[in-house]
Amino acid sequence: MKRDCTVRKATPDDLDEITAMWAHYIRGNRNNPVYRKIPPDSIEKRRELFERHVRGPDSTVFVVDRPDGGLDGMISCFVEKNVPYFNPPSFGRLQTPYVRPEARGRGHLRRLLDAAYRWAREMELTEVRLFTSALEPQPNQLAEELGFEAFGIIRRKPISWDYPPGDSPGGLEDGLSGRTPGAD
Ligand SMILES: CC(C)(COP(=O)(O)OP(=O)(O)OC[C@H]1O[C@@H](n2cnc3c(N)ncnc32)[C@H](O)[C@@H]1OP(=O)(O)O)[C@@H](O)C(=O)NCCC(=O)NCCS
């Protein structure tokens, strides 16, 4: 059965529901260490970022309307600068693609991505990038199928303050100061 669905740019009136979908998104990813022990005000802070993306000139959030007036899904899009020594100079960053469980499998993600690609063209971008959790094989497979080529994995390692033994936290006396961690 063909259902009504409209993809449109979110407005400030959508912020509560967008933020609620984000809460579901991170709950679904709760096994990912990045989403563990998040600060108590993270929902408030994330809402502020969504608001900047909704209002900003080089960002947007696309949402899928549902017939009862709520939202079925979203994707956040914003321009991000690349490091100065690689191309392209900037790319479209696609964040938190999310479709409510009861609305999945009806092509909403494809519609949201189509809107994101059109937005990227309007912004004169030649590339979009999408974060996928390394712990979730299905979204990664899906991203591959949708044409997103993986080019790196970000790995994390919590730093233990008593290792290596004998070093001071600043490491000044062993000549390590001034090193940039994780530089590209
Ligand atoms: C991933 C997600 C956004 C897909 O939304 P959706 O609206 O159901 O996706 P669509 O109906 O547009 O399906 C797009 C295509 O992906 C396929 N697909 C959808 N979910 C899939 C999954 N979990 N694994 C593999 N393929 C999947 C569909 O079969 C479809 O392919 P087709 O058009 O060739 O039939 C949704 O499942 C979701 O919100 N998941 C939780 C959050 C998440 O993982 N986000 C993705 C981070 S990259």
The ligand as an SDF file (V2000), in Angstrom:
LIG
                    3D

 48 50  0  0  0  0  0  0  0  0999 V2000
   18.7350    2.3470    9.1490 C   0  0  0  0  0  0  0  0  0  0  0  0
   17.3600    2.9860    9.0530 C   0  0  0  0  0  0  0  0  0  0  0  0
   17.4890    4.5210    9.0450 C   0  0  0  0  0  0  0  0  0  0  0  0
   16.6850    2.5210    7.7370 C   0  0  0  0  0  0  0  0  0  0  0  0
   15.4680    3.2380    7.5550 O   0  0  0  0  0  0  0  0  0  0  0  0
   14.3160    2.6960    6.5800 P   0  0  0  0  0  0  0  0  0  0  0  0
   13.3810    3.8350    6.3280 O   0  0  0  0  0  0  0  0  0  0  0  0
   13.7510    1.4440    7.1050 O   0  0  0  0  0  0  0  0  0  0  0  0
   15.1420    2.3830    5.2580 O   0  0  0  0  0  0  0  0  0  0  0  0
   14.5000    2.2340    3.8120 P   0  0  0  0  0  0  0  0  0  0  0  0
   13.1050    1.6540    3.9130 O   0  0  0  0  0  0  0  0  0  0  0  0
   14.6440    3.5340    3.0540 O   0  0  0  0  0  0  0  0  0  0  0  0
   15.4440    1.1740    3.1840 O   0  0  0  0  0  0  0  0  0  0  0  0
   16.5540    1.5420    2.4070 C   0  0  0  0  0  0  0  0  0  0  0  0
   17.2110    0.2930    1.9060 C   0  0  0  0  0  0  0  0  0  0  0  0
   17.9600   -0.3010    2.9190 O   0  0  0  0  0  0  0  0  0  0  0  0
   17.5340   -1.6210    3.1890 C   0  0  0  0  0  0  0  0  0  0  0  0
   17.5690   -1.7270    4.6570 N   0  0  0  0  0  0  0  0  0  0  0  0
   16.8240   -1.0580    5.5390 C   0  0  0  0  0  0  0  0  0  0  0  0
   17.1850   -1.3700    6.7850 N   0  0  0  0  0  0  0  0  0  0  0  0
   18.2070   -2.2570    6.6750 C   0  0  0  0  0  0  0  0  0  0  0  0
   19.0070   -2.9580    7.5930 C   0  0  0  0  0  0  0  0  0  0  0  0
   18.8510   -2.8080    8.9160 N   0  0  0  0  0  0  0  0  0  0  0  0
   19.9880   -3.7790    7.1220 N   0  0  0  0  0  0  0  0  0  0  0  0
   20.1520   -3.9310    5.7960 C   0  0  0  0  0  0  0  0  0  0  0  0
   19.4340   -3.2910    4.8790 N   0  0  0  0  0  0  0  0  0  0  0  0
   18.4540   -2.4730    5.3080 C   0  0  0  0  0  0  0  0  0  0  0  0
   16.1510   -1.7170    2.6180 C   0  0  0  0  0  0  0  0  0  0  0  0
   15.8750   -3.0410    2.2030 O   0  0  0  0  0  0  0  0  0  0  0  0
   16.2290   -0.7650    1.4670 C   0  0  0  0  0  0  0  0  0  0  0  0
   16.7840   -1.3360    0.3310 O   0  0  0  0  0  0  0  0  0  0  0  0
   15.9000   -1.4180   -1.0180 P   0  0  0  0  0  0  0  0  0  0  0  0
   15.3870   -0.0170   -1.2480 O   0  0  0  0  0  0  0  0  0  0  0  0
   16.8610   -1.8710   -2.0400 O   0  0  0  0  0  0  0  0  0  0  0  0
   14.8050   -2.3760   -0.6870 O   0  0  0  0  0  0  0  0  0  0  0  0
   16.4690    2.5630   10.2460 C   0  0  0  0  0  0  0  0  0  0  0  0
   16.4760    1.1530   10.3030 O   0  0  0  0  0  0  0  0  0  0  0  0
   16.9490    3.1300   11.5640 C   0  0  0  0  0  0  0  0  0  0  0  0
   16.5650    4.2240   11.9590 O   0  0  0  0  0  0  0  0  0  0  0  0
   17.7950    2.3790   12.3120 N   0  0  0  0  0  0  0  0  0  0  0  0
   18.3020    2.8340   13.6070 C   0  0  0  0  0  0  0  0  0  0  0  0
   19.3070    3.9720   13.4800 C   0  0  0  0  0  0  0  0  0  0  0  0
   20.4380    3.6170   12.5340 C   0  0  0  0  0  0  0  0  0  0  0  0
   20.9790    2.5310   12.5740 O   0  0  0  0  0  0  0  0  0  0  0  0
   20.7600    4.5610   11.6680 N   0  0  0  0  0  0  0  0  0  0  0  0
   21.6890    4.3260   10.5750 C   0  0  0  0  0  0  0  0  0  0  0  0
   23.0450    4.7920   10.8660 C   0  0  0  0  0  0  0  0  0  0  0  0
   23.9180    4.6870    9.3160 S   0  0  0  0  0  0  0  0  0  0  0  0
  1  2  1  0
  2  3  1  0
  2  4  1  0
  2 36  1  0
  4  5  1  0
  5  6  1  0
  6  7  2  0
  6  8  1  0
  6  9  1  0
  9 10  1  0
 10 11  2  0
 10 12  1  0
 10 13  1  0
 13 14  1  0
 14 15  1  0
 15 16  1  0
 15 30  1  0
 16 17  1  0
 17 18  1  0
 17 28  1  0
 18 19  1  0
 18 27  1  0
 19 20  2  0
 20 21  1  0
 21 22  1  0
 21 27  2  0
 22 23  1  0
 22 24  2  0
 24 25  1  0
 25 26  2  0
 26 27  1  0
 28 29  1  0
 28 30  1  0
 30 31  1  0
 31 32  1  0
 32 33  2  0
 32 34  1  0
 32 35  1  0
 36 37  1  0
 36 38  1  0
 38 39  2  0
 38 40  1  0
 40 41  1  0
 41 42  1  0
 42 43  1  0
 43 44  2  0
 43 45  1  0
 45 46  1  0
 46 47  1  0
 47 48  1  0
M  END
$$$$
